[in-house]
Amino acid sequence: MAAAKKGTCSVSFSGYYLYMRIVHLESGRHLYGGAQQVCYLLAGLAAEGIDNVIVCPRDSAIANTVSGYGGVEVIQIPIGGDLDFALSGRLRRLFEAHQPSLVHVHSRRGVDLFGGWNARWTGVPAILTRRVESAEYKLLAYIKYWPYAAIIAISRAIKEQLKEKVGGLEDRIYHVASGIEADRYRPAPPSGHLTKLFNLPGDTFKIGIVAQLIERKGHARLFEVLPELIKAHPAVRVLCFGQGPLEGKLRQQIDDLGLAEKVRFAGFRDDLATLLPDLDCLVHVPDREGLGVAVLEALSCGLPVLTSAVGGLVDMIEHESTGLLVNLNEDGALLEALRRIVQDGTLRARLGSAARKQVEAEFSADRMIRGNLSVYRTVLERKI
């Protein structure tokens, strides 16, 4: 691949040279895991000389984050969700005006349906990244995914789910795992910053949860077993990083369980790279999970991680080697795993060291960027 000039790219396929401009659609307003992946991708593509346009909601976090990137144009438009039928016309006019080589849709909330079909109607190949593992009716899934030249699944579990839902489109489905900046999220000696920030006792065992405060992330499941854990290990404290509509309900649960002094809500933080190494472990026990960027970040920091054996989490963690996986359907399994990870410092050190090595080898941001570029090349080569 040879850069023609700053912000543009000529890509060679079998002797043909193609100018590459990509319009990216991201409907998320906050810089959660999926939107952060888009930021990594945009930075990597721009470094390759590829011309990028990011279309996102007005006043969204991603707009503020990437506005200073060279080779990236930011367009903010109203995005009202699945029932925002006017979005269809907005996207079609945008595609016609920018004449992209590709459209890459990174999220749901209407842009997956309207983005794919309007790209097809304007003659532009479209790619969709599927980040969540969730149920869909087969007919509706087929209608949604049919316009796409390629569908990227961020985990093997999502890839298998897509194959089941959109039979006949299997040759369009690719697996490209999410990645993180391993140089930014890296092991570091405990600084005591978290202890000071939350005014914790010096001997505190700090369990972290990094997730949106929504039902499927499993906060309530962890809180249910905390009283029994804390009976044996009173130094345990839980720090919840994230925000969401379930906060009031979770606070009430904590009060009802008598855990008000043991659980802290830290809200959304953009400095997790410096905070994670101060934790003793990360716990993440969702009902389902596409991959789990926060888990990747913790693994990259060399933290021992305990998580549920669902979705893409099993792609990242080898049980007893790089983390602990818990079967949520097995009574007592979560409490027993928590006891092990709190009690056994040798286990924590072994898991954390192996986890860091795995992230460096398999889940770097650069690997994710190269994987997406490979799909772009495949799709564009088909057009020649």
C-alpha positions as a LaTeX table, in Angstrom:
\begin{tabular}{lrrr}
\hline
Residue & $x$ (\AA) & $y$ (\AA) & $z$ (\AA) \\
\hline
Met1 & 0.00 & 0.00 & 0.00 \\
Ala2 & 1.48 & 3.33 & $-1.06$ \\
Ala3 & 0.26 & 6.70 & 0.14 \\
Ala4 & $-0.53$ & 9.12 & $-2.68$ \\
Lys5 & $-0.65$ & 12.15 & $-0.42$ \\
Lys6 & $-1.62$ & 13.06 & 3.11 \\
Gly7 & $-5.22$ & 12.02 & 3.73 \\
Thr8 & $-5.53$ & 9.87 & 0.61 \\
Cys9 & $-4.47$ & 6.39 & $-0.32$ \\
Ser10 & $-3.96$ & 4.43 & $-3.53$ \\
Val11 & $-4.35$ & 0.72 & $-2.85$ \\
Ser12 & $-2.90$ & $-1.85$ & $-5.24$ \\
Phe13 & $-4.96$ & $-4.92$ & $-6.19$ \\
Ser14 & $-3.57$ & $-7.12$ & $-8.93$ \\
Gly15 & $-2.08$ & $-4.18$ & $-10.76$ \\
Tyr16 & $-5.06$ & $-1.85$ & $-10.25$ \\
Tyr17 & $-4.74$ & 1.22 & $-8.04$ \\
Leu18 & $-7.75$ & 2.45 & $-6.13$ \\
Tyr19 & $-8.21$ & 5.68 & $-4.24$ \\
Met20 & $-9.71$ & 4.84 & $-0.85$ \\
Arg21 & $-12.14$ & 7.05 & 1.02 \\
Ile22 & $-14.19$ & 5.47 & 3.80 \\
Val23 & $-17.33$ & 6.85 & 5.40 \\
His24 & $-17.71$ & 5.46 & 8.93 \\
Leu25 & $-21.04$ & 5.48 & 10.81 \\
Glu26 & $-21.01$ & 5.42 & 14.62 \\
Ser27 & $-24.25$ & 6.18 & 16.47 \\
Gly28 & $-22.94$ & 5.98 & 20.05 \\
Arg29 & $-22.92$ & 9.18 & 22.08 \\
His30 & $-20.43$ & 7.98 & 24.68 \\
Leu31 & $-16.91$ & 6.64 & 24.35 \\
Tyr32 & $-17.72$ & 3.09 & 25.39 \\
Gly33 & $-15.81$ & 0.08 & 24.08 \\
Gly34 & $-17.20$ & 0.06 & 20.55 \\
Ala35 & $-16.68$ & 3.76 & 19.95 \\
Gln36 & $-13.16$ & 3.49 & 21.34 \\
Gln37 & $-12.44$ & 0.78 & 18.78 \\
Val38 & $-13.57$ & 3.17 & 16.05 \\
Cys39 & $-11.13$ & 5.78 & 17.37 \\
Tyr40 & $-8.26$ & 3.28 & 17.22 \\
Leu41 & $-9.28$ & 2.29 & 13.69 \\
Leu42 & $-9.55$ & 5.87 & 12.44 \\
Ala43 & $-6.13$ & 6.75 & 13.82 \\
Gly44 & $-4.59$ & 3.68 & 12.21 \\
Leu45 & $-6.25$ & 4.21 & 8.84 \\
Ala46 & $-5.29$ & 7.87 & 8.80 \\
Ala47 & $-1.68$ & 6.88 & 9.52 \\
Glu48 & $-1.84$ & 4.71 & 6.39 \\
Gly49 & $-2.92$ & 7.74 & 4.36 \\
Ile50 & $-6.54$ & 6.65 & 3.98 \\
Asp51 & $-9.17$ & 9.38 & 3.73 \\
Asn52 & $-11.85$ & 8.97 & 6.44 \\
Val53 & $-15.20$ & 10.60 & 7.14 \\
Ile54 & $-16.83$ & 9.81 & 10.49 \\
Val55 & $-20.58$ & 10.40 & 10.74 \\
Cys56 & $-21.82$ & 10.51 & 14.33 \\
Pro57 & $-24.46$ & 12.15 & 16.55 \\
Arg58 & $-24.20$ & 15.81 & 17.45 \\
Asp59 & $-22.14$ & 16.55 & 20.56 \\
Ser60 & $-21.00$ & 12.94 & 20.83 \\
Ala61 & $-17.81$ & 11.98 & 22.62 \\
Ile62 & $-16.31$ & 10.41 & 19.51 \\
Ala63 & $-16.70$ & 13.68 & 17.58 \\
Asn64 & $-14.68$ & 15.51 & 20.20 \\
Thr65 & $-12.07$ & 12.76 & 20.37 \\
Val66 & $-11.28$ & 12.40 & 16.65 \\
Ser67 & $-11.76$ & 16.03 & 15.59 \\
Gly68 & $-8.02$ & 16.61 & 15.84 \\
Tyr69 & $-7.00$ & 13.53 & 13.86 \\
Gly70 & $-5.35$ & 14.26 & 10.54 \\
Gly71 & $-7.06$ & 12.54 & 7.61 \\
Val72 & $-10.42$ & 12.37 & 9.41 \\
Glu73 & $-13.41$ & 14.61 & 8.63 \\
Val74 & $-16.13$ & 14.72 & 11.30 \\
Ile75 & $-19.78$ & 15.14 & 10.28 \\
Gln76 & $-22.34$ & 15.41 & 13.08 \\
Ile77 & $-25.97$ & 14.72 & 12.21 \\
Pro78 & $-29.18$ & 13.87 & 14.10 \\
Ile79 & $-29.36$ & 10.10 & 14.72 \\
Gly80 & $-32.60$ & 9.19 & 16.43 \\
Gly81 & $-32.44$ & 5.40 & 16.51 \\
Asp82 & $-34.29$ & 2.57 & 14.82 \\
Leu83 & $-37.45$ & 4.62 & 14.18 \\
Asp84 & $-35.67$ & 7.67 & 12.78 \\
Phe85 & $-36.79$ & 7.08 & 9.19 \\
Ala86 & $-35.54$ & 10.51 & 8.15 \\
Leu87 & $-32.04$ & 9.17 & 8.82 \\
Ser88 & $-32.34$ & 7.14 & 5.62 \\
Gly89 & $-32.52$ & 10.27 & 3.47 \\
Arg90 & $-29.75$ & 12.00 & 5.40 \\
Leu91 & $-27.40$ & 9.09 & 4.86 \\
Arg92 & $-28.21$ & 8.72 & 1.17 \\
Arg93 & $-27.50$ & 12.40 & 0.51 \\
Leu94 & $-24.29$ & 12.15 & 2.48 \\
Phe95 & $-23.08$ & 9.12 & 0.50 \\
Glu96 & $-23.92$ & 10.82 & $-2.78$ \\
Ala97 & $-22.03$ & 13.96 & $-1.74$ \\
His98 & $-18.87$ & 12.22 & $-0.50$ \\
Gln99 & $-18.64$ & 9.39 & $-3.04$ \\
Pro100 & $-16.81$ & 6.99 & $-0.71$ \\
Ser101 & $-15.01$ & 3.84 & $-1.79$ \\
Leu102 & $-16.58$ & 2.06 & 1.17 \\
Val103 & $-19.11$ & 2.64 & 3.94 \\
His104 & $-18.22$ & 1.05 & 7.28 \\
Val105 & $-21.07$ & 0.85 & 9.82 \\
His106 & $-19.84$ & 0.35 & 13.38 \\
Ser107 & $-23.00$ & 0.33 & 15.48 \\
Arg108 & $-26.74$ & $-0.22$ & 15.67 \\
Arg109 & $-29.51$ & 2.26 & 16.58 \\
Gly110 & $-30.80$ & 2.51 & 13.01 \\
Val111 & $-27.52$ & 3.08 & 11.23 \\
Asp112 & $-27.07$ & $-0.67$ & 10.65 \\
Leu113 & $-30.35$ & $-0.92$ & 8.71 \\
Phe114 & $-30.40$ & 2.49 & 7.01 \\
Gly115 & $-26.65$ & 2.59 & 6.44 \\
Gly116 & $-26.45$ & $-0.72$ & 4.61 \\
Trp117 & $-29.46$ & $-0.20$ & 2.36 \\
Asn118 & $-28.63$ & 3.39 & 1.42 \\
Ala119 & $-25.06$ & 2.44 & 0.60 \\
Arg120 & $-26.37$ & $-0.26$ & $-1.70$ \\
Trp121 & $-28.87$ & 2.11 & $-3.34$ \\
Thr122 & $-26.04$ & 4.56 & $-4.07$ \\
Gly123 & $-23.76$ & 1.84 & $-5.44$ \\
Val124 & $-21.23$ & 1.86 & $-2.58$ \\
Pro125 & $-20.07$ & $-1.42$ & $-0.97$ \\
Ala126 & $-20.81$ & $-1.45$ & 2.75 \\
Ile127 & $-19.26$ & $-3.28$ & 5.68 \\
Leu128 & $-20.89$ & $-3.80$ & 9.07 \\
Thr129 & $-19.07$ & $-4.55$ & 12.32 \\
Arg130 & $-21.23$ & $-6.61$ & 14.66 \\
Arg131 & $-20.17$ & $-6.08$ & 18.29 \\
Val132 & $-22.98$ & $-7.62$ & 20.32 \\
Glu133 & $-24.22$ & $-11.13$ & 20.89 \\
Ser134 & $-28.00$ & $-10.82$ & 20.99 \\
Ala135 & $-31.05$ & $-12.58$ & 19.64 \\
Glu136 & $-32.57$ & $-11.49$ & 16.34 \\
Tyr137 & $-35.44$ & $-12.87$ & 14.25 \\
Lys138 & $-33.97$ & $-14.65$ & 11.23 \\
Leu139 & $-36.06$ & $-12.84$ & 8.62 \\
Leu140 & $-35.33$ & $-9.40$ & 10.07 \\
Ala141 & $-31.65$ & $-10.26$ & 10.41 \\
Tyr142 & $-31.46$ & $-11.35$ & 6.80 \\
Ile143 & $-33.14$ & $-8.12$ & 5.62 \\
Lys144 & $-30.72$ & $-6.06$ & 7.70 \\
Tyr145 & $-27.53$ & $-7.87$ & 6.67 \\
Trp146 & $-28.23$ & $-8.68$ & 3.02 \\
Pro147 & $-27.06$ & $-5.30$ & 1.61 \\
Tyr148 & $-23.60$ & $-5.66$ & 3.19 \\
Ala149 & $-20.63$ & $-6.82$ & 1.16 \\
Ala150 & $-18.96$ & $-7.96$ & 4.39 \\
Ile151 & $-19.94$ & $-8.43$ & 8.03 \\
Ile152 & $-17.19$ & $-8.32$ & 10.63 \\
Ala153 & $-17.76$ & $-10.27$ & 13.86 \\
Ile154 & $-15.53$ & $-9.25$ & 16.76 \\
Ser155 & $-15.67$ & $-12.72$ & 18.32 \\
Arg156 & $-16.11$ & $-16.30$ & 17.22 \\
Ala157 & $-19.37$ & $-16.50$ & 19.16 \\
Ile158 & $-20.83$ & $-13.61$ & 17.17 \\
Lys159 & $-19.57$ & $-15.13$ & 13.92 \\
Glu160 & $-21.35$ & $-18.40$ & 14.66 \\
Gln161 & $-24.52$ & $-16.56$ & 15.65 \\
Leu162 & $-24.46$ & $-14.60$ & 12.39 \\
Lys163 & $-24.01$ & $-17.77$ & 10.34 \\
Glu164 & $-27.08$ & $-19.22$ & 12.01 \\
Lys165 & $-29.20$ & $-16.10$ & 11.46 \\
Val166 & $-28.21$ & $-15.21$ & 7.89 \\
Gly167 & $-27.89$ & $-18.53$ & 6.09 \\
Gly168 & $-26.62$ & $-18.05$ & 2.56 \\
Leu169 & $-24.41$ & $-15.09$ & 3.48 \\
Glu170 & $-21.72$ & $-17.11$ & 5.26 \\
Asp171 & $-19.03$ & $-16.17$ & 2.74 \\
Arg172 & $-19.46$ & $-12.51$ & 3.72 \\
Ile173 & $-18.75$ & $-13.03$ & 7.44 \\
Tyr174 & $-15.25$ & $-12.36$ & 8.80 \\
His175 & $-13.74$ & $-12.52$ & 12.28 \\
Val176 & $-11.66$ & $-9.52$ & 13.36 \\
Ala177 & $-11.16$ & $-9.27$ & 17.12 \\
Ser178 & $-11.17$ & $-5.94$ & 18.93 \\
Gly179 & $-7.81$ & $-4.60$ & 20.05 \\
Ile180 & $-6.32$ & $-2.18$ & 22.52 \\
Glu181 & $-3.26$ & 0.01 & 22.86 \\
Ala182 & $-0.98$ & $-2.30$ & 24.80 \\
Asp183 & 1.57 & 0.48 & 25.25 \\
Arg184 & $-1.04$ & 2.58 & 27.02 \\
Tyr185 & $-2.71$ & $-0.20$ & 29.02 \\
Arg186 & 0.28 & $-1.84$ & 30.64 \\
Pro187 & 1.33 & $-3.25$ & 34.01 \\
Ala188 & 2.60 & $-0.73$ & 36.54 \\
Pro189 & 3.53 & $-0.87$ & 40.23 \\
Pro190 & 0.58 & 0.06 & 42.50 \\
Ser191 & 0.63 & 3.81 & 43.01 \\
Gly192 & $-1.94$ & 4.05 & 45.78 \\
His193 & $-3.91$ & 6.52 & 43.66 \\
Leu194 & $-7.19$ & 4.59 & 43.92 \\
Thr195 & $-6.79$ & 4.25 & 47.68 \\
Lys196 & $-6.42$ & 8.02 & 48.02 \\
Leu197 & $-9.10$ & 8.83 & 45.45 \\
Phe198 & $-11.77$ & 6.83 & 47.29 \\
Asn199 & $-10.34$ & 7.24 & 50.80 \\
Leu200 & $-9.92$ & 3.49 & 51.24 \\
Pro201 & $-8.10$ & 1.74 & 54.08 \\
Gly202 & $-4.52$ & 0.83 & 53.22 \\
Asp203 & $-5.15$ & $-2.93$ & 53.37 \\
Thr204 & $-8.13$ & $-2.83$ & 50.98 \\
Phe205 & $-8.50$ & $-5.60$ & 48.40 \\
Lys206 & $-9.85$ & $-3.70$ & 45.41 \\
Ile207 & $-12.19$ & $-5.51$ & 42.98 \\
Gly208 & $-13.02$ & $-3.50$ & 39.87 \\
Ile209 & $-16.03$ & $-3.67$ & 37.54 \\
Val210 & $-15.80$ & $-1.68$ & 34.32 \\
Ala211 & $-19.13$ & $-1.78$ & 32.47 \\
Gln212 & $-22.24$ & 0.17 & 31.64 \\
Leu213 & $-24.81$ & 0.02 & 34.42 \\
Ile214 & $-27.28$ & $-2.08$ & 32.46 \\
Glu215 & $-28.97$ & $-5.39$ & 33.26 \\
Arg216 & $-26.95$ & $-7.75$ & 31.10 \\
Lys217 & $-23.59$ & $-6.68$ & 32.56 \\
Gly218 & $-24.26$ & $-8.66$ & 35.73 \\
His219 & $-23.53$ & $-6.16$ & 38.53 \\
Ala220 & $-26.48$ & $-7.48$ & 40.56 \\
Arg221 & $-25.15$ & $-11.03$ & 40.29 \\
Leu222 & $-21.85$ & $-10.01$ & 41.87 \\
Phe223 & $-23.53$ & $-7.95$ & 44.59 \\
Glu224 & $-25.67$ & $-10.93$ & 45.61 \\
Val225 & $-22.64$ & $-12.96$ & 46.67 \\
Leu226 & $-20.63$ & $-10.09$ & 48.18 \\
Pro227 & $-22.01$ & $-10.39$ & 51.74 \\
Glu228 & $-20.78$ & $-14.00$ & 51.98 \\
Leu229 & $-17.40$ & $-13.08$ & 50.47 \\
Ile230 & $-16.93$ & $-10.12$ & 52.80 \\
Lys231 & $-17.68$ & $-12.24$ & 55.88 \\
Ala232 & $-14.43$ & $-14.08$ & 55.23 \\
His233 & $-12.56$ & $-11.16$ & 53.65 \\
Pro234 & $-13.70$ & $-7.88$ & 55.24 \\
Ala235 & $-11.00$ & $-5.88$ & 53.43 \\
Val236 & $-12.75$ & $-6.37$ & 50.06 \\
Arg237 & $-14.14$ & $-3.27$ & 48.35 \\
Val238 & $-15.79$ & $-3.09$ & 44.93 \\
Leu239 & $-15.29$ & $-0.10$ & 42.63 \\
Cys240 & $-17.82$ & 0.21 & 39.80 \\
Phe241 & $-16.63$ & 2.24 & 36.82 \\
Gly242 & $-19.35$ & 3.16 & 34.35 \\
Gln243 & $-22.72$ & 4.82 & 34.06 \\
Gly244 & $-26.18$ & 3.79 & 32.96 \\
Pro245 & $-29.88$ & 3.61 & 33.70 \\
Leu246 & $-29.57$ & 0.84 & 36.30 \\
Glu247 & $-27.63$ & 2.92 & 38.81 \\
Gly248 & $-30.59$ & 3.73 & 41.05 \\
Lys249 & $-31.69$ & 0.10 & 41.22 \\
Leu250 & $-28.17$ & $-1.10$ & 41.95 \\
Arg251 & $-27.70$ & 1.46 & 44.72 \\
Gln252 & $-30.93$ & 0.25 & 46.30 \\
Gln253 & $-29.72$ & $-3.34$ & 46.12 \\
Ile254 & $-26.48$ & $-2.36$ & 47.83 \\
Asp255 & $-28.36$ & $-0.58$ & 50.61 \\
Asp256 & $-30.67$ & $-3.57$ & 51.08 \\
Leu257 & $-27.65$ & $-5.90$ & 51.37 \\
Gly258 & $-25.89$ & $-3.61$ & 53.83 \\
Leu259 & $-23.00$ & $-2.97$ & 51.41 \\
Ala260 & $-23.07$ & 0.82 & 51.28 \\
Glu261 & $-19.55$ & 1.05 & 52.74 \\
Lys262 & $-18.21$ & $-1.76$ & 50.59 \\
Val263 & $-19.25$ & $-0.70$ & 47.07 \\
Arg264 & $-18.41$ & 2.60 & 45.37 \\
Phe265 & $-19.79$ & 3.98 & 42.12 \\
Ala266 & $-16.99$ & 5.81 & 40.29 \\
Gly267 & $-18.90$ & 6.87 & 37.16 \\
Phe268 & $-17.39$ & 7.01 & 33.69 \\
Arg269 & $-13.63$ & 7.62 & 33.71 \\
Asp270 & $-11.32$ & 8.44 & 30.84 \\
Asp271 & $-8.19$ & 7.69 & 32.90 \\
Leu272 & $-8.64$ & 3.94 & 33.33 \\
Ala273 & $-5.18$ & 3.26 & 31.90 \\
Thr274 & $-3.71$ & 4.77 & 35.06 \\
Leu275 & $-6.35$ & 3.41 & 37.45 \\
Leu276 & $-6.57$ & $-0.25$ & 36.40 \\
Pro277 & $-3.06$ & $-1.23$ & 37.60 \\
Asp278 & $-4.08$ & $-0.14$ & 41.11 \\
Leu279 & $-6.84$ & $-2.77$ & 41.25 \\
Asp280 & $-6.21$ & $-6.23$ & 42.67 \\
Cys281 & $-8.50$ & $-7.92$ & 40.14 \\
Leu282 & $-11.29$ & $-7.26$ & 37.66 \\
Val283 & $-14.62$ & $-9.09$ & 37.79 \\
His284 & $-16.98$ & $-9.12$ & 34.81 \\
Val285 & $-19.92$ & $-11.54$ & 34.89 \\
Pro286 & $-22.41$ & $-10.58$ & 32.14 \\
Asp287 & $-25.20$ & $-12.75$ & 30.74 \\
Arg288 & $-23.76$ & $-12.21$ & 27.25 \\
Glu289 & $-20.88$ & $-10.24$ & 25.80 \\
Gly290 & $-19.65$ & $-9.60$ & 22.26 \\
Leu291 & $-16.03$ & $-9.42$ & 23.35 \\
Gly292 & $-15.48$ & $-7.03$ & 26.28 \\
Val293 & $-12.99$ & $-4.23$ & 25.69 \\
Ala294 & $-12.74$ & $-3.41$ & 29.40 \\
Val295 & $-11.66$ & $-7.00$ & 30.03 \\
Leu296 & $-9.00$ & $-6.63$ & 27.32 \\
Glu297 & $-7.75$ & $-3.46$ & 28.98 \\
Ala298 & $-7.51$ & $-5.18$ & 32.35 \\
Leu299 & $-5.71$ & $-8.19$ & 30.86 \\
Ser300 & $-3.28$ & $-5.85$ & 29.12 \\
Cys301 & $-2.53$ & $-4.21$ & 32.49 \\
Gly302 & $-1.62$ & $-7.61$ & 33.87 \\
Leu303 & $-4.67$ & $-7.85$ & 36.12 \\
Pro304 & $-6.14$ & $-11.21$ & 37.10 \\
Val305 & $-9.63$ & $-11.37$ & 35.61 \\
Leu306 & $-12.66$ & $-13.41$ & 36.66 \\
Thr307 & $-15.43$ & $-13.49$ & 34.09 \\
Ser308 & $-18.40$ & $-15.51$ & 32.90 \\
Ala309 & $-17.88$ & $-18.13$ & 30.19 \\
Val310 & $-20.09$ & $-16.46$ & 27.60 \\
Gly311 & $-19.76$ & $-14.92$ & 24.14 \\
Gly312 & $-16.42$ & $-13.51$ & 23.11 \\
Leu313 & $-15.02$ & $-13.66$ & 26.65 \\
Val314 & $-13.96$ & $-17.24$ & 25.99 \\
Asp315 & $-11.92$ & $-15.97$ & 23.01 \\
Met316 & $-9.82$ & $-13.86$ & 25.36 \\
Ile317 & $-9.45$ & $-16.05$ & 28.43 \\
Glu318 & $-8.14$ & $-19.58$ & 28.78 \\
His319 & $-9.50$ & $-20.88$ & 32.06 \\
Glu320 & $-6.82$ & $-21.27$ & 34.76 \\
Ser321 & $-4.17$ & $-19.93$ & 32.36 \\
Thr322 & $-4.98$ & $-16.31$ & 31.53 \\
Gly323 & $-7.98$ & $-15.85$ & 33.81 \\
Leu324 & $-10.87$ & $-17.60$ & 35.54 \\
Leu325 & $-14.07$ & $-18.46$ & 33.68 \\
Val326 & $-17.28$ & $-19.06$ & 35.62 \\
Asn327 & $-20.32$ & $-21.06$ & 34.56 \\
Leu328 & $-23.20$ & $-18.81$ & 35.62 \\
Asn329 & $-25.59$ & $-21.79$ & 35.70 \\
Glu330 & $-23.53$ & $-23.60$ & 38.34 \\
Asp331 & $-24.65$ & $-22.82$ & 41.88 \\
Gly332 & $-21.89$ & $-21.39$ & 44.04 \\
Ala333 & $-19.36$ & $-21.15$ & 41.18 \\
Leu334 & $-19.04$ & $-17.37$ & 41.28 \\
Leu335 & $-18.53$ & $-17.19$ & 45.04 \\
Glu336 & $-15.97$ & $-20.01$ & 44.97 \\
Ala337 & $-14.01$ & $-18.33$ & 42.15 \\
Leu338 & $-14.06$ & $-15.02$ & 44.02 \\
Arg339 & $-12.72$ & $-16.70$ & 47.15 \\
Arg340 & $-9.87$ & $-18.23$ & 45.16 \\
Ile341 & $-8.81$ & $-15.02$ & 43.50 \\
Val342 & $-8.97$ & $-13.01$ & 46.75 \\
Gln343 & $-7.07$ & $-15.61$ & 48.81 \\
Asp344 & $-4.36$ & $-16.71$ & 46.37 \\
Gly345 & $-1.76$ & $-14.08$ & 45.53 \\
Thr346 & 0.34 & $-16.59$ & 43.57 \\
Leu347 & $-2.66$ & $-17.37$ & 41.35 \\
Arg348 & $-3.28$ & $-13.68$ & 40.72 \\
Ala349 & 0.34 & $-13.07$ & 39.72 \\
Arg350 & 0.41 & $-16.07$ & 37.38 \\
Leu351 & $-2.86$ & $-15.17$ & 35.65 \\
Gly352 & $-1.89$ & $-11.52$ & 35.23 \\
Ser353 & 1.49 & $-12.29$ & 33.68 \\
Ala354 & 0.05 & $-14.75$ & 31.16 \\
Ala355 & $-2.81$ & $-12.40$ & 30.31 \\
Arg356 & $-0.46$ & $-9.58$ & 29.36 \\
Lys357 & 1.48 & $-11.83$ & 26.99 \\
Gln358 & $-1.71$ & $-13.02$ & 25.30 \\
Val359 & $-2.96$ & $-9.48$ & 24.70 \\
Glu360 & 0.35 & $-8.46$ & 23.14 \\
Ala361 & 0.24 & $-11.47$ & 20.82 \\
Glu362 & $-3.44$ & $-11.54$ & 19.82 \\
Phe363 & $-5.35$ & $-8.39$ & 20.73 \\
Ser364 & $-3.29$ & $-5.34$ & 19.80 \\
Ala365 & $-4.94$ & $-2.33$ & 18.17 \\
Asp366 & $-2.54$ & $-2.73$ & 15.25 \\
Arg367 & $-3.73$ & $-6.30$ & 14.69 \\
Met368 & $-7.35$ & $-5.10$ & 14.70 \\
Ile369 & $-6.55$ & $-2.32$ & 12.19 \\
Arg370 & $-4.77$ & $-4.77$ & 9.86 \\
Gly371 & $-7.70$ & $-7.15$ & 10.09 \\
Asn372 & $-10.14$ & $-4.43$ & 9.02 \\
Leu373 & $-7.83$ & $-3.38$ & 6.17 \\
Ser374 & $-7.75$ & $-6.96$ & 4.95 \\
Val375 & $-11.55$ & $-7.02$ & 4.76 \\
Tyr376 & $-11.54$ & $-3.66$ & 2.93 \\
Arg377 & $-9.11$ & $-5.05$ & 0.37 \\
Thr378 & $-11.21$ & $-8.18$ & $-0.15$ \\
Val379 & $-14.37$ & $-6.16$ & $-0.71$ \\
Leu380 & $-12.74$ & $-3.66$ & $-3.09$ \\
Glu381 & $-11.01$ & $-6.42$ & $-5.03$ \\
Arg382 & $-14.40$ & $-7.97$ & $-5.77$ \\
Lys383 & $-15.45$ & $-4.74$ & $-7.47$ \\
Ile384 & $-12.57$ & $-4.72$ & $-9.94$ \\
\hline
\end{tabular}
